[in-house]
Protein backbone atom coordinates (compact mmCIF):
# COMPACT_ATOMS: atom_id res chain seq x y z
CA UNK A 1 0.00 0.00 0.00
CA UNK A 2 1.55 3.28 -1.13
CA UNK A 3 1.64 6.11 1.41
CA UNK A 4 -0.53 9.14 0.66
CA UNK A 5 1.61 12.15 -0.24
CA UNK A 6 0.40 15.44 1.23
CA UNK A 7 -0.08 18.46 -1.05
CA UNK A 8 2.76 20.95 -1.33
CA UNK A 9 0.99 23.69 0.65
CA UNK A 10 0.31 21.26 3.50
CA UNK A 11 3.99 20.27 3.68
CA UNK A 12 5.05 23.94 3.63
CA UNK A 13 2.62 24.65 6.47
CA UNK A 14 4.06 21.80 8.52
CA UNK A 15 7.61 23.02 7.90
CA UNK A 16 6.75 26.58 8.94
CA UNK A 17 4.98 25.35 12.07
CA UNK A 18 7.98 23.22 13.02
CA UNK A 19 10.38 26.15 12.46
CA UNK A 20 8.24 28.55 14.52
CA UNK A 21 7.76 26.01 17.32
CA UNK A 22 11.48 25.19 17.38
CA UNK A 23 12.49 28.86 17.57
CA UNK A 24 9.88 29.45 20.30
CA UNK A 25 11.18 26.54 22.39
CA UNK A 26 14.80 27.65 21.89
CA UNK A 27 13.91 31.13 23.10
CA UNK A 28 11.86 29.95 26.10
CA UNK A 29 14.39 27.32 27.17
CA UNK A 30 17.50 29.46 26.66
CA UNK A 31 18.42 29.32 30.37
CA UNK A 32 18.80 25.54 30.16
CA UNK A 33 19.77 25.04 26.51
CA UNK A 34 22.64 27.56 26.23
CA UNK A 35 24.73 26.13 29.11
CA UNK A 36 24.02 22.59 27.90
CA UNK A 37 25.21 23.41 24.37
CA UNK A 38 28.37 25.10 25.64
CA UNK A 39 28.97 22.09 27.90
CA UNK A 40 28.46 19.72 24.96
CA UNK A 41 30.94 21.63 22.79
CA UNK A 42 33.52 21.87 25.59
CA UNK A 43 33.14 18.18 26.43
CA UNK A 44 33.77 17.26 22.78
CA UNK A 45 36.84 19.51 22.82
CA UNK A 46 38.13 17.94 26.06
CA UNK A 47 37.28 14.37 25.07
CA UNK A 48 40.75 13.53 23.65
CA UNK A 49 42.37 14.80 26.86
CA UNK A 50 39.95 12.85 29.05
CA UNK A 51 40.50 9.72 26.95
CA UNK A 52 44.26 10.14 27.36
CA UNK A 53 43.92 10.29 31.15
CA UNK A 54 41.66 7.24 31.08
CA UNK A 55 44.33 5.31 29.13
CA UNK A 56 46.69 6.15 32.00
CA UNK A 57 44.26 4.27 34.31
CA UNK A 58 43.24 7.39 36.24
CA UNK A 59 39.53 6.50 36.17
CA UNK A 60 36.71 8.27 34.40
CA UNK A 61 35.88 10.59 37.32
CA UNK A 62 39.46 11.75 37.81
CA UNK A 63 40.04 12.05 34.06
CA UNK A 64 36.98 14.26 33.55
CA UNK A 65 37.88 16.37 36.58
CA UNK A 66 41.51 16.89 35.48
CA UNK A 67 40.45 17.77 31.92
CA UNK A 68 38.05 20.43 33.17
CA UNK A 69 40.66 21.71 35.65
CA UNK A 70 43.23 22.18 32.87
CA UNK A 71 40.62 23.94 30.72
CA UNK A 72 39.71 26.30 33.59
CA UNK A 73 43.40 27.03 34.22
CA UNK A 74 43.96 28.05 30.57
CA UNK A 75 40.88 30.30 30.52
CA UNK A 76 41.80 31.81 33.90
CA UNK A 77 45.31 32.59 32.63
CA UNK A 78 43.93 34.49 29.63
CA UNK A 79 41.44 36.38 31.84
CA UNK A 80 44.19 37.25 34.33
CA UNK A 81 46.40 38.66 31.58
CA UNK A 82 43.51 40.68 30.17
CA UNK A 83 42.65 42.06 33.60
CA UNK A 84 46.27 43.14 34.10
CA UNK A 85 46.23 44.94 30.77
CA UNK A 86 42.90 46.61 31.62
CA UNK A 87 44.33 47.82 34.94
CA UNK A 88 47.34 49.29 33.13
CA UNK A 89 45.10 50.93 30.55
CA UNK A 90 42.89 52.46 33.27
CA UNK A 91 45.86 54.63 34.29
CA UNK A 92 45.65 56.37 30.91
CA UNK A 93 41.91 57.07 31.10
CA UNK A 94 42.40 60.66 32.47
CA UNK A 95 44.72 61.38 29.54
CA UNK A 96 42.15 59.88 27.18
CA UNK A 97 39.46 62.15 28.62
CA UNK A 98 41.63 65.21 28.01
CA UNK A 99 42.35 64.16 24.42
CA UNK A 100 38.70 63.41 23.69
CA UNK A 101 37.69 66.78 25.15
CA UNK A 102 40.20 68.61 22.96
CA UNK A 103 39.04 66.65 19.92
CA UNK A 104 35.42 67.44 20.74
CA UNK A 105 36.18 71.17 20.97
CA UNK A 106 38.04 71.07 17.65
CA UNK A 107 35.05 69.39 16.03
CA UNK A 108 32.76 72.05 17.52
CA UNK A 109 34.93 74.82 16.06
CA UNK A 110 34.92 73.09 12.65
CA UNK A 111 31.10 72.72 12.66
CA UNK A 112 30.62 76.33 13.77
CA UNK A 113 32.98 77.59 11.09
CA UNK A 114 31.63 75.51 8.19
CA UNK A 115 27.93 75.06 9.04
CA UNK A 116 27.32 78.21 11.12
CA UNK A 117 25.94 76.31 14.13
CA UNK A 118 27.19 77.95 17.32
CA UNK A 119 28.53 75.97 20.27
CA UNK A 120 25.47 76.59 22.42
CA UNK A 121 23.14 75.01 19.84
CA UNK A 122 25.49 72.05 19.48
CA UNK A 123 25.71 71.60 23.25
CA UNK A 124 21.91 71.78 23.67
CA UNK A 125 21.39 69.15 20.98
CA UNK A 126 24.01 66.83 22.50
CA UNK A 127 22.52 67.31 25.98
CA UNK A 128 19.05 66.31 24.75
CA UNK A 129 20.45 63.26 22.98
CA UNK A 130 22.60 62.26 25.94
CA UNK A 131 19.83 62.53 28.55
CA UNK A 132 18.21 59.30 27.38
CA UNK A 133 21.58 57.58 27.19
CA UNK A 134 22.44 58.61 30.75
CA UNK A 135 19.17 57.29 32.11
CA UNK A 136 19.74 53.98 30.34
CA UNK A 137 23.29 53.87 31.67
CA UNK A 138 22.02 54.44 35.20
CA UNK A 139 19.61 51.55 34.84
CA UNK A 140 22.42 49.39 33.48
CA UNK A 141 24.68 50.22 36.42
CA UNK A 142 21.90 49.19 38.75
CA UNK A 143 21.86 45.73 37.14
CA UNK A 144 25.63 45.15 37.22
CA UNK A 145 25.64 43.00 40.36
CA UNK A 146 22.70 40.94 39.08
CA UNK A 147 24.50 40.38 35.77
CA UNK A 148 27.70 39.31 37.51
CA UNK A 149 25.83 36.79 39.65
CA UNK A 150 24.01 35.42 36.59
CA UNK A 151 27.26 35.05 34.64
CA UNK A 152 28.93 33.31 37.60
CA UNK A 153 26.01 30.90 37.94
CA UNK A 154 26.04 30.37 34.16
CA UNK A 155 29.74 29.39 34.22
CA UNK A 156 29.25 27.08 37.21
CA UNK A 157 26.44 25.22 35.43
CA UNK A 158 28.56 24.88 32.26
CA UNK A 159 31.38 23.31 34.30
CA UNK A 160 28.97 20.90 36.04
CA UNK A 161 27.28 19.92 32.77
CA UNK A 162 30.65 19.41 31.06
CA UNK A 163 31.82 17.08 33.81
CA UNK A 164 28.69 14.92 33.67
CA UNK A 165 28.67 14.78 29.85
CA UNK A 166 32.29 13.59 29.88
CA UNK A 167 31.51 11.08 32.63
CA UNK A 168 28.27 9.72 31.10
CA UNK A 169 29.18 10.09 27.41
CA UNK A 170 28.79 6.38 26.61
CA UNK A 171 25.42 6.27 28.36
CA UNK A 172 24.22 9.29 26.37
CA UNK A 173 25.35 7.73 23.08
CA UNK A 174 23.55 4.47 23.90
CA UNK A 175 20.41 6.45 24.74
CA UNK A 176 20.45 8.33 21.42
CA UNK A 177 21.04 5.15 19.41
CA UNK A 178 18.29 3.30 21.32
CA UNK A 179 15.74 5.91 20.19
CA UNK A 180 15.88 4.53 16.64
CA UNK A 181 15.14 1.18 15.09
CA UNK A 182 17.94 -1.37 14.99
CA UNK A 183 18.41 -1.17 11.23
CA UNK A 184 19.14 2.56 11.59
CA UNK A 185 21.76 2.18 14.35
CA UNK A 186 24.80 2.27 12.00
CA UNK A 187 23.53 5.48 10.39
CA UNK A 188 22.79 7.06 13.78
CA UNK A 189 26.26 6.20 15.06
CA UNK A 190 27.78 7.62 11.87
CA UNK A 191 25.84 10.87 12.40
CA UNK A 192 27.06 11.08 16.02
CA UNK A 193 30.65 10.53 14.84
CA UNK A 194 30.31 13.21 12.14
CA UNK A 195 28.80 15.68 14.60
CA UNK A 196 31.60 15.09 17.09
CA UNK A 197 34.16 15.60 14.32
CA UNK A 198 32.51 18.84 13.15
CA UNK A 199 32.28 20.28 16.68
CA UNK A 200 35.84 19.32 17.55
CA UNK A 201 37.22 20.56 14.24
CA UNK A 202 35.24 23.81 14.40
CA UNK A 203 36.34 24.72 17.93
CA UNK A 204 39.94 23.64 17.30
CA UNK A 205 40.02 25.59 14.05
CA UNK A 206 38.54 28.61 15.80
CA UNK A 207 41.23 28.47 18.51
CA UNK A 208 43.97 28.17 15.87
CA UNK A 209 42.49 31.13 13.99
CA UNK A 210 42.32 33.16 17.23
CA UNK A 211 45.95 32.39 18.00
CA UNK A 212 47.17 33.37 14.52
CA UNK A 213 45.12 36.60 14.48
CA UNK A 214 46.19 37.56 18.00
CA UNK A 215 49.89 36.92 17.34
CA UNK A 216 49.78 38.69 13.95
CA UNK A 217 48.12 41.82 15.38
CA UNK A 218 50.17 41.87 18.59
CA UNK A 219 53.57 41.35 16.95
CA UNK A 220 52.91 43.82 14.11
CA UNK A 221 51.71 46.55 16.45
CA UNK A 222 54.68 45.92 18.77
CA UNK A 223 57.09 46.39 15.85
CA UNK A 224 55.31 49.65 14.96
CA UNK A 225 55.62 50.84 18.56
CA UNK A 226 51.87 50.99 19.21
CA UNK A 227 51.00 51.14 22.94
CA UNK A 228 49.18 48.15 24.46
CA UNK A 229 49.96 46.08 21.37
CA UNK A 230 49.58 42.71 23.14
CA UNK A 231 46.34 43.84 24.78
CA UNK A 232 44.91 44.86 21.41
CA UNK A 233 46.07 41.57 19.88
CA UNK A 234 44.29 39.46 22.50
CA UNK A 235 41.20 41.68 22.34
CA UNK A 236 40.98 41.32 18.55
CA UNK A 237 41.52 37.55 18.79
CA UNK A 238 38.77 37.09 21.39
CA UNK A 239 36.21 39.32 19.67
CA UNK A 240 37.01 37.68 16.33
CA UNK A 241 35.04 34.66 17.59
CA UNK A 242 31.89 36.60 16.69
CA UNK A 243 31.72 36.40 12.87
CA UNK A 244 31.50 39.61 10.81
CA UNK A 245 30.67 41.77 13.85
CA UNK A 246 33.42 41.11 16.36
CA UNK A 247 36.19 42.57 14.23
CA UNK A 248 34.42 45.92 13.84
CA UNK A 249 33.85 46.11 17.60
CA UNK A 250 37.51 45.26 18.16
CA UNK A 251 38.56 47.96 15.69
CA UNK A 252 36.62 50.64 17.58
CA UNK A 253 38.08 49.56 20.92
CA UNK A 254 41.57 49.37 19.41
CA UNK A 255 41.25 52.95 18.13
CA UNK A 256 40.25 54.19 21.58
CA UNK A 257 43.04 52.25 23.33
CA UNK A 258 45.67 53.48 20.87
CA UNK A 259 44.47 57.08 21.02
CA UNK A 260 44.72 57.10 24.84
CA UNK A 261 48.52 56.86 24.83
CA UNK A 262 49.29 57.63 21.20
CA UNK A 263 48.42 59.98 18.36
CA UNK A 264 46.42 60.09 15.17
CA UNK A 265 49.22 58.46 13.15
CA UNK A 266 49.31 55.49 15.52
CA UNK A 267 45.53 55.14 15.29
CA UNK A 268 45.78 55.10 11.48
CA UNK A 269 48.56 52.48 11.63
CA UNK A 270 46.42 50.33 13.96
CA UNK A 271 43.45 50.47 11.59
CA UNK A 272 45.66 49.56 8.60
CA UNK A 273 47.05 46.55 10.50
CA UNK A 274 43.56 45.39 11.48
CA UNK A 275 42.31 45.73 7.89
CA UNK A 276 45.30 43.74 6.60
CA UNK A 277 44.77 41.01 9.20
CA UNK A 278 41.05 40.95 8.40
CA UNK A 279 41.81 40.41 4.70
CA UNK A 280 44.19 37.59 5.63
CA UNK A 281 41.64 36.09 8.00
CA UNK A 282 38.68 36.32 5.62
CA UNK A 283 40.47 34.98 2.54
CA UNK A 284 42.96 32.49 3.98
CA UNK A 285 42.43 31.56 7.64
CA UNK A 286 38.64 31.37 7.83
CA UNK A 287 38.08 29.37 4.61
CA UNK A 288 40.98 26.94 5.15
CA UNK A 289 40.98 26.52 8.94
CA UNK A 290 37.36 27.05 10.02
CA UNK A 291 35.22 27.08 6.87
CA UNK A 292 36.64 23.83 5.54
CA UNK A 293 35.46 22.06 8.67
CA UNK A 294 31.89 23.39 8.79
CA UNK A 295 31.42 23.71 4.99
CA UNK A 296 28.61 26.28 4.96
CA UNK A 297 28.13 29.06 2.45
CA UNK A 298 28.57 32.65 3.74
CA UNK A 299 24.92 33.57 3.17
CA UNK A 300 23.64 30.86 5.53
CA UNK A 301 26.44 31.68 7.99
CA UNK A 302 25.29 35.31 8.22
CA UNK A 303 21.67 34.23 8.66
CA UNK A 304 22.71 31.79 11.41
CA UNK A 305 24.60 34.57 13.21
CA UNK A 306 21.63 36.96 12.98
CA UNK A 307 19.11 34.35 14.17
CA UNK A 308 21.45 33.39 17.01
CA UNK A 309 21.74 37.03 18.04
CA UNK A 310 17.97 37.53 17.95
CA UNK A 311 17.30 34.44 20.06
CA UNK A 312 20.24 34.23 22.47
CA UNK A 313 22.30 37.38 22.04
CA UNK A 314 26.10 37.06 21.88
CA UNK A 315 26.16 33.35 22.93
CA UNK A 316 23.79 32.60 20.06
CA UNK A 317 26.11 34.27 17.54
CA UNK A 318 28.76 31.73 18.49
CA UNK A 319 26.55 28.67 18.96
CA UNK A 320 24.35 28.86 15.89
CA UNK A 321 27.19 28.27 13.41
CA UNK A 322 28.08 24.78 14.70
CA UNK A 323 24.36 24.10 15.30
CA UNK A 324 23.67 24.86 11.64
CA UNK A 325 26.56 22.57 10.72
CA UNK A 326 25.00 19.80 12.85
CA UNK A 327 21.64 20.37 11.15
CA UNK A 328 23.39 20.04 7.78
CA UNK A 329 24.92 16.69 8.79
CA UNK A 330 21.53 15.36 9.87
CA UNK A 331 19.92 16.66 6.66
CA UNK A 332 22.50 14.81 4.56
CA UNK A 333 21.54 11.50 6.20
CA UNK A 334 17.75 11.90 6.12
CA UNK A 335 16.21 11.43 2.68
CA UNK A 336 13.46 14.04 2.99
CA UNK A 337 15.81 16.71 4.37
CA UNK A 338 18.54 16.61 1.72
CA UNK A 339 17.40 19.89 0.06
CA UNK A 340 18.24 21.68 3.33
CA UNK A 341 21.76 20.24 3.20
CA UNK A 342 22.11 21.58 -0.34
CA UNK A 343 20.92 25.03 0.78
CA UNK A 344 23.34 25.18 3.72
CA UNK A 345 26.35 23.70 1.92
CA UNK A 346 28.85 25.30 -0.37
CA UNK A 347 28.45 25.66 -4.12
CA UNK A 348 29.93 22.77 -6.05
CA UNK A 349 33.03 23.68 -8.01
CA UNK A 350 32.44 23.81 -11.71
CA UNK A 351 34.27 21.14 -13.61
CA UNK A 352 35.24 21.60 -17.26
CA UNK A 353 32.88 19.86 -19.63
CA UNK A 354 34.27 16.82 -21.30
CA UNK A 355 34.75 17.13 -25.04
CA UNK A 356 34.22 13.45 -25.63
CA UNK A 357 30.93 12.48 -27.19
CA UNK A 358 28.50 10.25 -25.43
CA UNK A 359 28.45 6.74 -26.80
VEXDREN-2710 file (C-alpha; in Angstrom, 1 decimal):
% VEXDREN-2710
k/r/px/py/pz
1/UNK/0.0/0.0/0.0
2/UNK/1.6/3.3/-1.1
3/UNK/1.6/6.1/1.4
4/UNK/-0.5/9.1/0.7
5/UNK/1.6/12.2/-0.2
6/UNK/0.4/15.4/1.2
7/UNK/-0.1/18.5/-1.1
8/UNK/2.8/20.9/-1.3
9/UNK/1.0/23.7/0.6
10/UNK/0.3/21.3/3.5
11/UNK/4.0/20.3/3.7
12/UNK/5.1/23.9/3.6
13/UNK/2.6/24.7/6.5
14/UNK/4.1/21.8/8.5
15/UNK/7.6/23.0/7.9
16/UNK/6.7/26.6/8.9
17/UNK/5.0/25.3/12.1
18/UNK/8.0/23.2/13.0
19/UNK/10.4/26.1/12.5
20/UNK/8.2/28.6/14.5
21/UNK/7.8/26.0/17.3
22/UNK/11.5/25.2/17.4
23/UNK/12.5/28.9/17.6
24/UNK/9.9/29.5/20.3
25/UNK/11.2/26.5/22.4
26/UNK/14.8/27.6/21.9
27/UNK/13.9/31.1/23.1
28/UNK/11.9/30.0/26.1
29/UNK/14.4/27.3/27.2
30/UNK/17.5/29.5/26.7
31/UNK/18.4/29.3/30.4
32/UNK/18.8/25.5/30.2
33/UNK/19.8/25.0/26.5
34/UNK/22.6/27.6/26.2
35/UNK/24.7/26.1/29.1
36/UNK/24.0/22.6/27.9
37/UNK/25.2/23.4/24.4
38/UNK/28.4/25.1/25.6
39/UNK/29.0/22.1/27.9
40/UNK/28.5/19.7/25.0
41/UNK/30.9/21.6/22.8
42/UNK/33.5/21.9/25.6
43/UNK/33.1/18.2/26.4
44/UNK/33.8/17.3/22.8
45/UNK/36.8/19.5/22.8
46/UNK/38.1/17.9/26.1
47/UNK/37.3/14.4/25.1
48/UNK/40.8/13.5/23.6
49/UNK/42.4/14.8/26.9
50/UNK/39.9/12.8/29.0
51/UNK/40.5/9.7/26.9
52/UNK/44.3/10.1/27.4
53/UNK/43.9/10.3/31.1
54/UNK/41.7/7.2/31.1
55/UNK/44.3/5.3/29.1
56/UNK/46.7/6.1/32.0
57/UNK/44.3/4.3/34.3
58/UNK/43.2/7.4/36.2
59/UNK/39.5/6.5/36.2
60/UNK/36.7/8.3/34.4
61/UNK/35.9/10.6/37.3
62/UNK/39.5/11.8/37.8
63/UNK/40.0/12.0/34.1
64/UNK/37.0/14.3/33.6
65/UNK/37.9/16.4/36.6
66/UNK/41.5/16.9/35.5
67/UNK/40.5/17.8/31.9
68/UNK/38.1/20.4/33.2
69/UNK/40.7/21.7/35.6
70/UNK/43.2/22.2/32.9
71/UNK/40.6/23.9/30.7
72/UNK/39.7/26.3/33.6
73/UNK/43.4/27.0/34.2
74/UNK/44.0/28.0/30.6
75/UNK/40.9/30.3/30.5
76/UNK/41.8/31.8/33.9
77/UNK/45.3/32.6/32.6
78/UNK/43.9/34.5/29.6
79/UNK/41.4/36.4/31.8
80/UNK/44.2/37.3/34.3
81/UNK/46.4/38.7/31.6
82/UNK/43.5/40.7/30.2
83/UNK/42.6/42.1/33.6
84/UNK/46.3/43.1/34.1
85/UNK/46.2/44.9/30.8
86/UNK/42.9/46.6/31.6
87/UNK/44.3/47.8/34.9
88/UNK/47.3/49.3/33.1
89/UNK/45.1/50.9/30.5
90/UNK/42.9/52.5/33.3
91/UNK/45.9/54.6/34.3
92/UNK/45.7/56.4/30.9
93/UNK/41.9/57.1/31.1
94/UNK/42.4/60.7/32.5
95/UNK/44.7/61.4/29.5
96/UNK/42.1/59.9/27.2
97/UNK/39.5/62.1/28.6
98/UNK/41.6/65.2/28.0
99/UNK/42.3/64.2/24.4
100/UNK/38.7/63.4/23.7
101/UNK/37.7/66.8/25.2
102/UNK/40.2/68.6/23.0
103/UNK/39.0/66.6/19.9
104/UNK/35.4/67.4/20.7
105/UNK/36.2/71.2/21.0
106/UNK/38.0/71.1/17.7
107/UNK/35.1/69.4/16.0
108/UNK/32.8/72.1/17.5
109/UNK/34.9/74.8/16.1
110/UNK/34.9/73.1/12.7
111/UNK/31.1/72.7/12.7
112/UNK/30.6/76.3/13.8
113/UNK/33.0/77.6/11.1
114/UNK/31.6/75.5/8.2
115/UNK/27.9/75.1/9.0
116/UNK/27.3/78.2/11.1
117/UNK/25.9/76.3/14.1
118/UNK/27.2/77.9/17.3
119/UNK/28.5/76.0/20.3
120/UNK/25.5/76.6/22.4
121/UNK/23.1/75.0/19.8
122/UNK/25.5/72.0/19.5
123/UNK/25.7/71.6/23.2
124/UNK/21.9/71.8/23.7
125/UNK/21.4/69.2/21.0
126/UNK/24.0/66.8/22.5
127/UNK/22.5/67.3/26.0
128/UNK/19.0/66.3/24.8
129/UNK/20.5/63.3/23.0
130/UNK/22.6/62.3/25.9
131/UNK/19.8/62.5/28.5
132/UNK/18.2/59.3/27.4
133/UNK/21.6/57.6/27.2
134/UNK/22.4/58.6/30.8
135/UNK/19.2/57.3/32.1
136/UNK/19.7/54.0/30.3
137/UNK/23.3/53.9/31.7
138/UNK/22.0/54.4/35.2
139/UNK/19.6/51.5/34.8
140/UNK/22.4/49.4/33.5
141/UNK/24.7/50.2/36.4
142/UNK/21.9/49.2/38.8
143/UNK/21.9/45.7/37.1
144/UNK/25.6/45.1/37.2
145/UNK/25.6/43.0/40.4
146/UNK/22.7/40.9/39.1
147/UNK/24.5/40.4/35.8
148/UNK/27.7/39.3/37.5
149/UNK/25.8/36.8/39.6
150/UNK/24.0/35.4/36.6
151/UNK/27.3/35.0/34.6
152/UNK/28.9/33.3/37.6
153/UNK/26.0/30.9/37.9
154/UNK/26.0/30.4/34.2
155/UNK/29.7/29.4/34.2
156/UNK/29.2/27.1/37.2
157/UNK/26.4/25.2/35.4
158/UNK/28.6/24.9/32.3
159/UNK/31.4/23.3/34.3
160/UNK/29.0/20.9/36.0
161/UNK/27.3/19.9/32.8
162/UNK/30.6/19.4/31.1
163/UNK/31.8/17.1/33.8
164/UNK/28.7/14.9/33.7
165/UNK/28.7/14.8/29.8
166/UNK/32.3/13.6/29.9
167/UNK/31.5/11.1/32.6
168/UNK/28.3/9.7/31.1
169/UNK/29.2/10.1/27.4
170/UNK/28.8/6.4/26.6
171/UNK/25.4/6.3/28.4
172/UNK/24.2/9.3/26.4
173/UNK/25.3/7.7/23.1
174/UNK/23.6/4.5/23.9
175/UNK/20.4/6.5/24.7
176/UNK/20.5/8.3/21.4
177/UNK/21.0/5.1/19.4
178/UNK/18.3/3.3/21.3
179/UNK/15.7/5.9/20.2
180/UNK/15.9/4.5/16.6
181/UNK/15.1/1.2/15.1
182/UNK/17.9/-1.4/15.0
183/UNK/18.4/-1.2/11.2
184/UNK/19.1/2.6/11.6
185/UNK/21.8/2.2/14.3
186/UNK/24.8/2.3/12.0
187/UNK/23.5/5.5/10.4
188/UNK/22.8/7.1/13.8
189/UNK/26.3/6.2/15.1
190/UNK/27.8/7.6/11.9
191/UNK/25.8/10.9/12.4
192/UNK/27.1/11.1/16.0
193/UNK/30.6/10.5/14.8
194/UNK/30.3/13.2/12.1
195/UNK/28.8/15.7/14.6
196/UNK/31.6/15.1/17.1
197/UNK/34.2/15.6/14.3
198/UNK/32.5/18.8/13.2
199/UNK/32.3/20.3/16.7
200/UNK/35.8/19.3/17.6
201/UNK/37.2/20.6/14.2
202/UNK/35.2/23.8/14.4
203/UNK/36.3/24.7/17.9
204/UNK/39.9/23.6/17.3
205/UNK/40.0/25.6/14.0
206/UNK/38.5/28.6/15.8
207/UNK/41.2/28.5/18.5
208/UNK/44.0/28.2/15.9
209/UNK/42.5/31.1/14.0
210/UNK/42.3/33.2/17.2
211/UNK/46.0/32.4/18.0
212/UNK/47.2/33.4/14.5
213/UNK/45.1/36.6/14.5
214/UNK/46.2/37.6/18.0
215/UNK/49.9/36.9/17.3
216/UNK/49.8/38.7/13.9
217/UNK/48.1/41.8/15.4
218/UNK/50.2/41.9/18.6
219/UNK/53.6/41.4/16.9
220/UNK/52.9/43.8/14.1
221/UNK/51.7/46.6/16.4
222/UNK/54.7/45.9/18.8
223/UNK/57.1/46.4/15.8
224/UNK/55.3/49.7/15.0
225/UNK/55.6/50.8/18.6
226/UNK/51.9/51.0/19.2
227/UNK/51.0/51.1/22.9
228/UNK/49.2/48.2/24.5
229/UNK/50.0/46.1/21.4
230/UNK/49.6/42.7/23.1
231/UNK/46.3/43.8/24.8
232/UNK/44.9/44.9/21.4
233/UNK/46.1/41.6/19.9
234/UNK/44.3/39.5/22.5
235/UNK/41.2/41.7/22.3
236/UNK/41.0/41.3/18.6
237/UNK/41.5/37.5/18.8
238/UNK/38.8/37.1/21.4
239/UNK/36.2/39.3/19.7
240/UNK/37.0/37.7/16.3
241/UNK/35.0/34.7/17.6
242/UNK/31.9/36.6/16.7
243/UNK/31.7/36.4/12.9
244/UNK/31.5/39.6/10.8
245/UNK/30.7/41.8/13.8
246/UNK/33.4/41.1/16.4
247/UNK/36.2/42.6/14.2
248/UNK/34.4/45.9/13.8
249/UNK/33.8/46.1/17.6
250/UNK/37.5/45.3/18.2
251/UNK/38.6/48.0/15.7
252/UNK/36.6/50.6/17.6
253/UNK/38.1/49.6/20.9
254/UNK/41.6/49.4/19.4
255/UNK/41.2/52.9/18.1
256/UNK/40.3/54.2/21.6
257/UNK/43.0/52.3/23.3
258/UNK/45.7/53.5/20.9
259/UNK/44.5/57.1/21.0
260/UNK/44.7/57.1/24.8
261/UNK/48.5/56.9/24.8
262/UNK/49.3/57.6/21.2
263/UNK/48.4/60.0/18.4
264/UNK/46.4/60.1/15.2
265/UNK/49.2/58.5/13.1
266/UNK/49.3/55.5/15.5
267/UNK/45.5/55.1/15.3
268/UNK/45.8/55.1/11.5
269/UNK/48.6/52.5/11.6
270/UNK/46.4/50.3/14.0
271/UNK/43.5/50.5/11.6
272/UNK/45.7/49.6/8.6
273/UNK/47.1/46.6/10.5
274/UNK/43.6/45.4/11.5
275/UNK/42.3/45.7/7.9
276/UNK/45.3/43.7/6.6
277/UNK/44.8/41.0/9.2
278/UNK/41.0/40.9/8.4
279/UNK/41.8/40.4/4.7
280/UNK/44.2/37.6/5.6
281/UNK/41.6/36.1/8.0
282/UNK/38.7/36.3/5.6
283/UNK/40.5/35.0/2.5
284/UNK/43.0/32.5/4.0
285/UNK/42.4/31.6/7.6
286/UNK/38.6/31.4/7.8
287/UNK/38.1/29.4/4.6
288/UNK/41.0/26.9/5.2
289/UNK/41.0/26.5/8.9
290/UNK/37.4/27.0/10.0
291/UNK/35.2/27.1/6.9
292/UNK/36.6/23.8/5.5
293/UNK/35.5/22.1/8.7
294/UNK/31.9/23.4/8.8
295/UNK/31.4/23.7/5.0
296/UNK/28.6/26.3/5.0
297/UNK/28.1/29.1/2.5
298/UNK/28.6/32.7/3.7
299/UNK/24.9/33.6/3.2
300/UNK/23.6/30.9/5.5
301/UNK/26.4/31.7/8.0
302/UNK/25.3/35.3/8.2
303/UNK/21.7/34.2/8.7
304/UNK/22.7/31.8/11.4
305/UNK/24.6/34.6/13.2
306/UNK/21.6/37.0/13.0
307/UNK/19.1/34.4/14.2
308/UNK/21.5/33.4/17.0
309/UNK/21.7/37.0/18.0
310/UNK/18.0/37.5/17.9
311/UNK/17.3/34.4/20.1
312/UNK/20.2/34.2/22.5
313/UNK/22.3/37.4/22.0
314/UNK/26.1/37.1/21.9
315/UNK/26.2/33.4/22.9
316/UNK/23.8/32.6/20.1
317/UNK/26.1/34.3/17.5
318/UNK/28.8/31.7/18.5
319/UNK/26.6/28.7/19.0
320/UNK/24.4/28.9/15.9
321/UNK/27.2/28.3/13.4
322/UNK/28.1/24.8/14.7
323/UNK/24.4/24.1/15.3
324/UNK/23.7/24.9/11.6
325/UNK/26.6/22.6/10.7
326/UNK/25.0/19.8/12.8
327/UNK/21.6/20.4/11.2
328/UNK/23.4/20.0/7.8
329/UNK/24.9/16.7/8.8
330/UNK/21.5/15.4/9.9
331/UNK/19.9/16.7/6.7
332/UNK/22.5/14.8/4.6
333/UNK/21.5/11.5/6.2
334/UNK/17.8/11.9/6.1
335/UNK/16.2/11.4/2.7
336/UNK/13.5/14.0/3.0
337/UNK/15.8/16.7/4.4
338/UNK/18.5/16.6/1.7
339/UNK/17.4/19.9/0.1
340/UNK/18.2/21.7/3.3
341/UNK/21.8/20.2/3.2
342/UNK/22.1/21.6/-0.3
343/UNK/20.9/25.0/0.8
344/UNK/23.3/25.2/3.7
345/UNK/26.3/23.7/1.9
346/UNK/28.9/25.3/-0.4
347/UNK/28.4/25.7/-4.1
348/UNK/29.9/22.8/-6.0
349/UNK/33.0/23.7/-8.0
350/UNK/32.4/23.8/-11.7
351/UNK/34.3/21.1/-13.6
352/UNK/35.2/21.6/-17.3
353/UNK/32.9/19.9/-19.6
354/UNK/34.3/16.8/-21.3
355/UNK/34.7/17.1/-25.0
356/UNK/34.2/13.5/-25.6
357/UNK/30.9/12.5/-27.2
358/UNK/28.5/10.2/-25.4
359/UNK/28.5/6.7/-26.8
END
